[in-house]
Amino acid sequence: MGRLRWAAPILFALIARADITCPCDPSKPDTERERQCSLCSLAAKEPAGALVFFVQDSNPRKEHRWLALPHDYSPGTFQKLSDLSSTVRLALWKGAIEKAKSMFGDQWGVAYNGDHVRTQCLVHLHIGKLIEGVEFGDFSVVGSPEEIPMPPEGVGMWVHEVDGKLHVHMGEQVTENVLER
């Protein structure tokens, strides 16, 4: 029985890990039809100049959700939040928060899923209405998007506002589940 106690978490971790490959290659249009490349395909169609753009989530069960995405990406690369320059990362957080506030008032939330559960090559933030009473666990409090810390490598995070301050929650993989569908 002792072996099963340590084997089960390891087996679950191996099964749950999404580890996707990114075949995205703009010179080969067929690769951008792959599900994991669909956001890269959208980024390639965006006009140059903007650091960030927004799209409505294509999942019909998430009809009120939006995504914030960086314009630039590296084809064939599973992009992480840590891969973005500090300028682009800040633009992504600021843009997502502004969009969230404009759509959901003071009940907004922005979530970044951890690397092990993501199914898209291009890094993106989920924007939605925060589920009422969802705050739990440890979190840090910061005054502005400029102060949002970088999560540990591979870890997800979610951010929302309370009394003019930002609560930053880290330590989970699936974070978008704090947002209404």
C-alpha positions in Angstrom: 0.0 0.0 0.0 2.9 2.4 0.7 4.0 2.2 -2.9 0.6 3.3 -4.2 0.7 6.3 -1.9 3.7 7.8 -3.8 2.9 6.2 -7.2 -0.5 7.8 -7.6 0.6 11.4 -7.6 3.4 10.7 -10.1 1.1 8.9 -12.4 -1.5 11.7 -12.2 1.3 14.3 -13.0 2.4 12.3 -16.0 -1.2 12.0 -17.3 -2.2 15.6 -16.6 0.8 17.2 -18.2 -0.2 18.8 -21.5 3.4 19.1 -23.0 2.3 20.2 -26.4 4.5 20.5 -29.4 4.3 23.6 -31.6 4.5 22.8 -35.3 3.4 26.4 -36.1 5.1 27.6 -39.3 3.7 30.5 -41.3 5.4 29.2 -44.4 3.4 25.9 -44.1 -0.3 26.9 -43.8 -1.4 23.4 -42.9 0.6 23.6 -39.6 -1.4 26.7 -38.5 -4.6 24.7 -38.8 -3.5 22.6 -35.8 -5.5 23.3 -32.7 -2.5 24.3 -30.6 -1.5 26.8 -33.4 -4.8 28.6 -33.8 -3.8 31.6 -31.6 -0.5 31.9 -33.5 -2.5 32.0 -36.7 -4.5 34.9 -35.3 -1.4 36.7 -34.2 0.0 36.4 -37.7 -3.0 38.2 -39.2 -2.9 41.1 -36.8 -1.4 44.4 -38.1 2.1 45.2 -36.9 2.5 47.9 -34.3 0.3 46.8 -31.4 2.0 44.9 -28.6 -1.2 43.2 -27.5 -4.5 42.2 -29.1 -7.7 40.6 -27.9 -10.0 37.9 -29.2 -13.2 36.4 -27.8 -12.6 32.8 -26.6 -13.8 30.5 -29.3 -15.0 27.8 -26.8 -18.8 28.0 -26.9 -19.0 27.2 -23.2 -17.0 30.3 -22.4 -19.1 32.8 -24.4 -18.3 35.7 -22.0 -14.5 35.2 -22.0 -11.8 37.0 -23.9 -8.2 36.4 -24.4 -5.3 38.9 -24.3 -2.4 37.9 -26.5 1.0 39.4 -27.4 1.3 40.3 -31.1 4.8 38.8 -31.5 5.6 35.1 -31.2 8.2 32.7 -32.4 6.8 30.1 -34.7 7.4 26.5 -33.5 7.9 27.6 -29.9 5.7 26.9 -26.9 5.8 30.5 -25.6 5.8 31.1 -21.8 5.1 34.3 -19.9 8.8 34.4 -19.0 9.7 34.5 -22.7 8.1 37.9 -23.1 10.1 41.1 -22.6 9.2 43.1 -19.6 7.7 45.7 -21.9 5.4 43.2 -23.6 4.5 41.4 -20.4 3.5 44.7 -18.8 1.4 45.7 -21.9 -0.3 42.3 -21.7 -1.2 42.7 -18.0 -2.3 46.3 -18.4 -4.3 45.6 -21.5 -6.0 42.6 -20.0 -6.9 44.5 -16.8 -8.3 47.5 -18.8 -10.4 45.2 -21.0 -11.6 43.2 -17.9 -12.6 46.4 -16.1 -14.4 47.7 -19.1 -16.4 44.5 -19.5 -17.0 43.4 -15.9 -16.6 46.5 -13.7 -15.2 45.6 -10.3 -15.9 41.9 -10.6 -13.2 41.2 -13.2 -10.5 38.5 -13.1 -7.5 37.8 -15.3 -6.0 34.3 -15.3 -2.9 32.6 -16.8 -2.9 28.8 -16.8 0.2 26.9 -15.9 2.4 25.5 -18.7 1.4 21.9 -17.9 -2.3 22.4 -18.8 -2.1 24.9 -21.6 -3.2 23.7 -25.0 -2.0 26.6 -27.1 1.5 27.5 -28.2 1.0 31.3 -27.9 1.0 32.7 -24.3 -2.4 34.2 -23.4 -4.3 35.6 -20.5 -8.0 34.7 -19.9 -10.3 37.7 -19.1 -13.6 37.2 -17.4 -16.0 37.9 -14.6 -14.6 36.6 -11.3 -16.8 34.1 -9.6 -18.2 35.7 -6.5 -16.5 34.6 -3.2 -13.8 32.6 -5.1 -10.8 34.2 -3.3 -8.9 31.5 -1.4 -5.4 30.5 -0.4 -2.3 32.7 -0.1 -1.9 35.7 -2.4 0.2 38.8 -2.6 -1.1 42.3 -2.7 0.4 44.8 -5.2 -0.6 48.4 -6.2 -0.3 48.2 -10.0 0.3 46.0 -13.0 3.9 47.1 -12.9 4.3 45.2 -9.6 2.7 41.9 -10.7 5.5 39.4 -10.0 6.6 36.7 -12.5 5.3 33.3 -11.4 7.7 30.5 -10.8 8.5 28.7 -14.1 5.5 26.8 -15.4 3.1 27.9 -12.7 -0.2 29.6 -13.3 -1.6 32.7 -11.7 -4.7 34.9 -11.4 -5.2 38.5 -10.6 -8.2 40.6 -9.5 -8.8 43.9 -7.7 -9.9 44.4 -4.1 -10.2 47.9 -2.7 -8.0 49.5 -5.4 -5.2 46.9 -4.9 -4.4 43.8 -7.0 -4.5 40.4 -5.4 -2.1 38.0 -7.2 -2.7 34.3 -6.6 0.0 31.8 -7.7 0.7 28.1 -7.2 -1.9 26.4 -9.4 -1.9 25.0 -12.9 -5.6 25.6 -13.9 -6.5 29.1 -12.9 -9.2 30.1 -15.4 -11.7 28.2 -13.3 -12.0 31.3 -11.1 -13.8 33.0 -14.0 -17.5 32.5 -14.8 -18.1 30.6 -18.0 
